[in-house]
Amino acid sequence: MASRIAVIVVSAICCTASAYFATIEWLLDSGKPDNIRLATRWMPWSAEVWRLMPQVEPERAAEHWRHVLQLAPRDTEAHIALALDAEARGQFREAEVLLLGAAQFNKGYLPAWTLANFYLRHDNAPQFWRWARRAATFETDLTALFELCLRERPDPASLLTEFSLRRGTALTQLLDASAKLDLLRDALPVADLVAKLRTPAARDYLLWDTDRLLQTGEEQSALQYWNLAAREHLLPYPTMQPPTLVNGDFAHASLERGFDWRPGSSEIPIAIRNGLRATLYGKQGDVATLILQSVVLEPGCNYQLQYRYRLSFAEGASPIRWQAGKAESPALTSANWSEATWSFAASSPLTDLKLITRRDPGTRQATGQVEVAWVRLARAEPLIQGPSKAQFKATHATAGTN
C-alpha cells in the first residue's frame, strides 16, 4: 500500500513539473513581453530566461545583462553586451576587462572577433592582429574578419602568411572579402591557391571574379583569373592568349560567364552544339544582339574576323552583321554555307564582339535562323609598304650628288 502511495505521489510530482515547464516553454515561445516577464517571476533563478529581458525592455538592457551575469558569471553574451555599453559610455578600460573576461571563459570565435573589432576601433594594431589571428583559426565564416583586416592592411596576399591560411573555405572567403573591397587585382596569389583547390566552388569564385573585373574594365586581371581556372582544368578550354576567341567552334555549351559567349536578347533563342544556331521570331527590338563575347584587344591595331555561316531568312528582312565597338561588318547575306572575312581596328582594350540585327528603314523584322559553324579572330599582319615618291626622289637626288 505504501509503495502504491509513493508511486502516486511521484507521478503527481512529475505531472506537475511537466505542466510547470511546459507552461514556461509556452510563455517563452509566445514572444509576448508580458509572458516573458511572467516567466522570469516563475523562474527567477534561470539565466536563460533573463537573457530575453533586454529584448523586452531595451531601455533597461544593461540592468538586465548585469542580472544575467549575477546568475551566470561566465555568460559570454552578457559580458559582450555590457562591454559594448561601457564603451558607448566612454568607459574603455571597463569594456576591455569585460571583453577579456568573455575570452577567458569562452575560447571560441565570438569573443576573439569582438576583441579584434574593439582594438581596431581604438587604434591598437598589435592587439588587433593578435586577436584577429586567434579568430582566423576557427572554421566559421571569416569573410567579415578578412574585410576588417583588409581595411587595416589592403594586401590580400599578406594575410596568407599572417594567418597561415591553408583551408579551402578560408581561402575562398579571403577572395570574397577582396572582391567586396575591390582588391581582386592584388589578390592574384590568393586566387592562384583557390584555383589549385580544383573544386566546383573554386571554379565559381574565379568566374564570379572574372565577371566582376570585366565589369570594372580591368581586362588584364580578368584574363589572369580566367587563365587560372583554365590552367587547373576547371574550364573546358585551354588558357587564353589574346587576341583569340573562346569556344570559337561552338563545341561546348557556353558557360555564359567570363570570356565565353553570352546570349544577347531574351527574345532570341540560342543553341550551341557543334555550331551556333540563333532563331529569330520577329519579337526582338529594332536593334538586338544575338550573342556576344568580351575580347581583349590592343587599341589602334587591326584585326581580322573570319567566320563560316548561312542564313535562312525571308527576303527583305533586316540584316545580320558583326559588331566590335562601333565598327560593323558588311551584312551577312548567304543562304548557303559561306566563309567571309571582316577587318576592323580596335578602339578599346576591352571590346564586346557581337552578332547583331538592326532593322533598317524599308526592312521588316528579321525572322528565320542564323547558323555559324565557327568564328576566328586574329591580328591582321601590317602591310609592308615601299618608299613614297618623295622619299624615292630624295634618295636618288642624294645619290646623284655623291
VMD Tcl script that draws the C-alpha trace (Angstrom):
set ca {
  {0.00 0.00 0.00}
  {2.77 2.41 0.95}
  {4.58 1.70 -2.32}
  {1.43 2.46 -4.31}
  {1.03 5.76 -2.49}
  {4.66 6.60 -3.20}
  {4.16 5.85 -6.90}
  {1.07 8.06 -6.96}
  {2.92 10.90 -5.23}
  {5.90 10.66 -7.56}
  {3.60 10.55 -10.60}
  {1.73 13.62 -9.35}
  {5.01 15.47 -8.82}
  {6.22 14.54 -12.32}
  {2.94 15.62 -13.91}
  {3.05 18.90 -12.02}
  {6.66 19.51 -13.02}
  {5.91 18.65 -16.65}
  {2.96 21.04 -16.69}
  {5.10 23.71 -14.99}
  {7.93 23.52 -17.51}
  {5.51 23.19 -20.40}
  {3.86 26.40 -19.28}
  {7.24 28.15 -19.04}
  {8.12 26.96 -22.52}
  {4.80 28.21 -23.86}
  {5.33 31.61 -22.25}
  {8.78 31.95 -23.79}
  {7.73 30.67 -27.23}
  {4.90 33.16 -27.42}
  {7.43 36.00 -27.51}
  {4.98 38.35 -25.84}
  {6.64 40.81 -23.42}
  {4.15 40.19 -20.61}
  {4.57 36.43 -20.91}
  {8.38 36.70 -20.76}
  {8.13 38.94 -17.68}
  {5.84 36.31 -16.10}
  {8.39 33.60 -16.93}
  {11.11 35.50 -15.06}
  {8.86 35.54 -11.98}
  {8.19 31.82 -12.27}
  {11.89 31.00 -12.83}
  {13.87 33.86 -11.24}
  {16.99 31.68 -10.98}
  {17.20 30.96 -14.76}
  {19.79 32.99 -16.66}
  {18.39 31.63 -19.93}
  {15.02 33.23 -19.17}
  {16.54 36.54 -18.07}
  {18.61 36.71 -21.25}
  {15.38 37.55 -23.12}
  {14.61 40.59 -21.00}
  {16.99 43.02 -22.83}
  {14.83 42.47 -25.93}
  {11.63 43.06 -23.94}
  {12.92 46.18 -22.18}
  {15.81 47.59 -24.26}
  {15.84 50.78 -22.19}
  {16.91 48.64 -19.19}
  {19.14 46.29 -21.19}
  {22.31 46.96 -19.17}
  {20.49 46.30 -15.92}
  {19.12 43.01 -17.20}
  {22.52 41.90 -18.54}
  {24.08 42.60 -15.14}
  {21.42 40.39 -13.58}
  {22.23 37.65 -16.10}
  {25.90 37.96 -15.15}
  {25.00 37.53 -11.47}
  {23.13 34.32 -12.29}
  {25.76 33.06 -14.78}
  {29.16 34.74 -14.27}
  {30.59 33.05 -17.39}
  {27.82 34.16 -19.79}
  {29.60 35.33 -22.94}
  {26.72 37.35 -24.38}
  {26.27 39.26 -21.11}
  {29.99 40.12 -20.98}
  {29.97 41.40 -24.56}
  {26.72 43.34 -24.21}
  {27.93 45.08 -21.05}
  {31.31 45.78 -22.66}
  {29.68 47.50 -25.62}
  {27.51 49.50 -23.23}
  {30.60 50.57 -21.26}
  {32.43 51.54 -24.46}
  {29.44 53.64 -25.55}
  {29.65 55.46 -22.19}
  {33.37 56.12 -22.70}
  {34.47 53.56 -20.11}
  {37.05 51.92 -22.35}
  {39.03 50.14 -19.63}
  {35.85 48.62 -18.18}
  {34.84 47.48 -21.68}
  {38.26 45.88 -22.27}
  {38.13 43.99 -18.96}
  {34.68 42.63 -19.75}
  {35.74 41.50 -23.24}
  {38.90 39.85 -21.94}
  {36.74 38.09 -19.36}
  {34.49 36.77 -22.11}
  {37.55 35.49 -23.99}
  {38.84 33.81 -20.84}
  {35.60 31.90 -20.27}
  {34.85 31.26 -23.93}
  {37.73 30.24 -26.21}
  {35.54 30.43 -29.31}
  {35.29 32.77 -32.27}
  {32.86 35.41 -30.97}
  {35.00 36.86 -28.14}
  {38.11 36.89 -30.34}
  {36.25 38.60 -33.20}
  {34.74 41.17 -30.80}
  {38.12 41.95 -29.25}
  {39.70 42.41 -32.68}
  {36.95 44.91 -33.51}
  {37.42 46.67 -30.18}
  {41.18 47.12 -30.56}
  {40.84 48.26 -34.16}
  {38.38 50.96 -33.08}
  {40.92 52.14 -30.52}
  {43.95 52.07 -32.87}
  {45.77 49.31 -31.01}
  {47.25 47.47 -34.01}
  {49.34 44.87 -32.10}
  {46.33 43.71 -30.09}
  {44.09 43.86 -33.14}
  {46.33 41.47 -35.09}
  {46.76 39.23 -32.03}
  {43.02 38.66 -31.71}
  {42.47 38.57 -35.47}
  {44.98 35.71 -35.70}
  {43.12 33.83 -32.99}
  {39.76 34.42 -34.69}
  {41.14 33.19 -38.02}
  {41.85 29.73 -36.56}
  {38.16 28.86 -36.33}
  {36.26 27.00 -39.04}
  {33.47 29.51 -39.47}
  {32.61 32.24 -41.96}
  {35.66 34.52 -41.76}
  {34.62 36.90 -44.56}
  {33.77 39.76 -42.19}
  {37.05 39.25 -40.30}
  {39.03 39.37 -43.54}
  {37.21 42.55 -44.62}
  {38.22 44.13 -41.32}
  {41.85 43.09 -41.84}
  {41.90 44.33 -45.44}
  {40.62 47.73 -44.36}
  {43.57 47.92 -41.99}
  {46.03 46.42 -44.47}
  {44.78 46.33 -48.10}
  {47.09 43.50 -49.14}
  {45.25 40.17 -49.53}
  {48.43 38.21 -50.22}
  {49.96 39.26 -46.88}
  {47.07 37.67 -44.99}
  {48.05 34.27 -46.38}
  {51.21 34.32 -44.26}
  {49.74 36.41 -41.42}
  {47.15 33.71 -40.72}
  {48.92 30.69 -42.31}
  {45.81 30.06 -44.39}
  {45.56 26.63 -45.95}
  {41.91 25.65 -45.57}
  {39.93 25.86 -48.79}
  {36.96 27.61 -47.20}
  {39.19 30.26 -45.63}
  {40.91 30.90 -48.97}
  {37.63 31.39 -50.81}
  {36.37 33.66 -48.01}
  {39.51 35.78 -48.30}
  {38.96 36.02 -52.05}
  {35.34 37.00 -51.42}
  {36.40 39.73 -48.98}
  {38.93 41.01 -51.52}
  {36.20 41.26 -54.15}
  {33.92 43.23 -51.82}
  {36.70 45.77 -51.24}
  {37.75 45.95 -54.93}
  {41.13 44.34 -54.20}
  {40.93 41.49 -56.72}
  {43.87 42.81 -58.72}
  {46.06 42.46 -55.59}
  {44.54 39.09 -54.66}
  {46.04 37.08 -57.53}
  {48.21 34.90 -55.18}
  {45.03 34.07 -53.24}
  {43.18 33.26 -56.48}
  {46.09 31.00 -57.50}
  {45.65 28.92 -54.33}
  {41.88 28.86 -54.79}
  {42.33 27.54 -58.34}
  {44.56 24.74 -57.04}
  {41.68 23.50 -54.88}
  {40.10 22.26 -58.13}
  {36.60 22.23 -56.68}
  {33.30 23.42 -58.19}
  {33.20 26.17 -55.57}
  {36.69 27.34 -56.60}
  {35.57 27.45 -60.23}
  {32.53 29.55 -59.34}
  {34.58 32.02 -57.30}
  {37.06 32.50 -60.15}
  {34.28 33.01 -62.70}
  {32.46 35.48 -60.44}
  {35.66 37.44 -60.02}
  {36.38 37.34 -63.76}
  {32.93 38.82 -64.39}
  {33.46 41.48 -61.72}
  {36.80 42.52 -63.22}
  {35.29 42.68 -66.70}
  {32.50 44.91 -65.38}
  {35.06 47.33 -63.93}
  {37.15 47.34 -67.12}
  {40.17 45.52 -65.64}
  {40.56 43.18 -68.59}
  {44.14 42.06 -67.89}
  {43.31 40.97 -64.33}
  {40.12 39.31 -65.61}
  {42.23 37.40 -68.13}
  {44.57 36.24 -65.35}
  {41.68 34.92 -63.24}
  {40.17 33.16 -66.26}
  {43.50 31.55 -67.12}
  {43.99 30.33 -63.53}
  {40.73 28.43 -63.82}
  {41.67 27.12 -67.27}
  {45.14 26.04 -66.08}
  {43.61 23.82 -63.40}
  {41.11 22.35 -65.89}
  {38.17 23.99 -64.16}
  {37.06 25.20 -67.62}
  {36.63 23.17 -70.82}
  {39.08 25.49 -72.58}
  {42.86 25.98 -72.67}
  {44.47 29.10 -71.27}
  {43.89 32.10 -73.49}
  {46.36 34.49 -75.05}
  {44.71 37.38 -76.88}
  {43.76 38.02 -79.50}
  {41.65 34.90 -79.64}
  {38.08 33.81 -79.12}
  {36.89 31.31 -76.55}
  {34.77 28.45 -77.89}
  {35.11 29.80 -81.41}
  {33.96 26.49 -82.90}
  {30.95 26.37 -80.55}
  {31.94 22.86 -79.49}
  {30.96 23.39 -75.85}
  {27.76 24.60 -74.24}
  {28.55 28.17 -73.23}
  {29.34 28.98 -69.61}
  {27.68 32.36 -70.26}
  {30.29 33.86 -67.93}
  {33.75 35.34 -68.16}
  {35.15 35.32 -71.69}
  {32.69 32.73 -73.02}
  {29.74 33.54 -75.27}
  {26.72 35.21 -73.71}
  {23.19 35.43 -75.14}
  {22.16 38.93 -76.12}
  {18.36 39.15 -76.29}
  {15.96 37.00 -74.30}
  {13.67 37.09 -77.34}
  {16.21 35.22 -79.48}
  {16.73 31.54 -78.54}
  {20.34 30.41 -78.87}
  {21.56 26.83 -79.30}
  {25.26 25.97 -79.13}
  {26.26 22.47 -80.13}
  {28.73 21.84 -82.94}
  {27.93 25.32 -84.13}
  {25.69 28.24 -83.26}
  {22.01 28.44 -84.16}
  {20.01 31.55 -83.40}
  {16.29 31.60 -84.18}
  {14.53 34.91 -84.70}
  {10.74 35.10 -84.45}
  {10.42 38.82 -85.13}
  {9.78 39.65 -81.47}
  {13.18 41.26 -80.90}
  {13.66 45.01 -80.79}
  {14.69 47.12 -83.76}
  {18.27 46.69 -82.56}
  {19.05 43.36 -80.90}
  {22.14 41.34 -80.03}
  {22.04 37.64 -80.81}
  {25.22 36.68 -78.99}
  {28.35 38.40 -77.71}
  {31.79 37.73 -76.25}
  {34.23 40.02 -74.43}
  {37.59 40.14 -76.20}
  {40.90 41.72 -75.18}
  {42.48 43.76 -77.98}
  {45.21 46.35 -78.46}
  {43.73 49.74 -79.28}
  {44.71 51.09 -82.69}
  {45.66 47.67 -84.06}
  {43.89 45.99 -86.96}
  {42.18 42.61 -86.59}
  {40.53 40.11 -88.89}
  {37.40 38.14 -88.08}
  {36.83 35.03 -90.16}
  {33.59 33.09 -89.98}
  {31.54 30.42 -91.73}
  {27.78 30.91 -91.75}
  {24.46 30.57 -93.54}
  {21.07 32.28 -93.21}
  {17.50 31.11 -93.62}
  {15.72 34.46 -93.79}
  {12.75 35.83 -95.70}
  {13.57 38.33 -98.41}
  {13.62 41.96 -97.28}
  {14.42 41.14 -93.65}
  {16.68 43.36 -91.58}
  {20.34 42.41 -91.94}
  {22.60 40.42 -89.61}
  {26.16 41.64 -89.06}
  {29.10 41.50 -86.66}
  {29.93 44.47 -84.46}
  {33.09 45.29 -82.48}
  {32.86 48.58 -80.63}
  {31.38 50.98 -83.18}
  {32.73 49.09 -86.19}
  {30.32 46.88 -88.11}
  {30.89 44.20 -90.72}
  {29.07 44.01 -94.05}
  {25.70 42.29 -93.79}
  {25.60 38.51 -93.79}
  {23.62 37.52 -96.89}
  {24.39 33.98 -98.00}
  {21.73 31.28 -97.79}
  {24.43 28.64 -98.39}
  {27.40 27.82 -96.22}
  {29.91 30.59 -96.92}
  {33.14 31.88 -95.43}
  {33.82 35.59 -95.01}
  {36.50 37.86 -93.56}
  {35.97 41.23 -91.94}
  {38.78 43.60 -90.94}
  {38.39 46.24 -88.23}
  {40.51 48.46 -85.99}
  {40.31 48.05 -82.21}
  {39.15 51.19 -80.43}
  {39.50 49.99 -76.82}
  {41.37 47.29 -74.90}
  {38.13 45.51 -73.91}
  {35.57 45.10 -76.66}
  {32.33 43.18 -76.94}
  {32.21 41.23 -80.19}
  {28.52 40.96 -81.07}
  {26.36 39.34 -83.70}
  {23.54 41.84 -84.12}
  {20.42 42.61 -86.12}
  {19.26 46.16 -86.83}
  {16.05 46.96 -88.69}
  {16.98 49.47 -91.36}
  {14.40 51.78 -93.00}
  {12.37 49.86 -95.54}
  {13.08 46.45 -93.98}
  {10.95 44.29 -91.73}
  {11.90 42.43 -88.57}
  {14.19 39.50 -89.29}
  {12.59 36.09 -88.92}
  {14.39 32.86 -89.56}
  {17.59 31.17 -88.48}
  {21.26 32.19 -88.37}
  {23.85 29.42 -88.26}
  {27.56 29.95 -87.61}
  {29.88 26.95 -87.89}
  {32.93 28.73 -86.49}
  {34.43 32.16 -85.97}
  {38.12 33.09 -85.60}
  {39.87 36.27 -84.56}
  {43.48 37.16 -85.41}
  {45.61 40.24 -85.55}
  {45.98 41.49 -89.11}
  {49.52 41.47 -90.46}
  {50.69 45.03 -91.23}
  {51.26 45.75 -94.89}
  {54.88 46.25 -95.96}
  {54.91 49.49 -97.89}
  {57.60 50.68 -100.26}
  {59.08 54.18 -100.12}
  {56.88 57.08 -101.15}
  {57.60 59.09 -104.32}
  {59.05 61.93 -102.26}
  {61.35 59.53 -100.39}
  {62.40 57.94 -103.71}
  {63.29 61.31 -105.30}
  {65.14 62.46 -102.18}
  {67.16 59.25 -102.09}
  {68.16 59.47 -105.77}
  {68.90 63.18 -105.51}
  {71.28 62.48 -102.66}
  {72.90 59.63 -104.58}
  {73.47 61.92 -107.62}
  {75.43 64.44 -105.60}
  {77.87 61.88 -104.30}
}
mol new
graphics top color blue
foreach p $ca { graphics top sphere $p radius 0.5 }
foreach p [lrange $ca 0 end-1] q [lrange $ca 1 end] { graphics top cylinder $p $q radius 0.2 }
display resetview
